[in-house]
Amino acid sequence: MVDALLGGPLRFGELHRAMPGIATNVLAQRLRHLEGARVLIARPYSGRPPRYTYELTGAGHELRPSGGPISPSPASNLNVA
């Protein structure tokens, strides 16, 4: 999710398309969690119904490793021989 937002703000539907296979309720839950952790900001762009764009905070940008994009899963970081 952080990797998808490195390119700039995205709306919920755009994030959902960038993360195939994730259920919308799980995506919403993770967005709320990351917003609470101050990793991203939800900015309203429509009042009725309420709709938001999501963008990384400075802390969110710091999650990106200096060597390149974030790997898609923790398991891909394991060096298994």
Residue pairs with C-beta under 8 A, 6 or more apart in sequence:
1 15
1 19
1 27
1 30
1 31
1 34
2 34
2 39
2 56
2 60
2 63
2 64
2 70
3 64
3 69
3 70
3 72
4 10
4 15
4 18
4 19
5 15
5 40
5 54
5 55
5 56
5 60
6 56
6 61
6 64
6 69
6 70
8 55
9 43
9 53
9 54
9 55
10 18
10 53
10 54
10 55
11 45
11 51
11 52
11 53
11 54
12 27
12 28
12 31
12 51
12 52
12 54
15 27
15 31
15 54
16 22
16 24
16 27
19 27
31 40
31 42
31 54
34 40
34 60
35 41
35 42
35 54
38 57
38 59
39 56
39 57
39 59
39 60
39 63
40 54
40 55
40 56
40 57
40 60
41 54
41 55
41 56
41 57
42 52
42 53
42 54
43 52
43 53
43 54
43 55
44 50
44 51
44 52
45 51
45 52
45 53
63 70
64 70
71 77
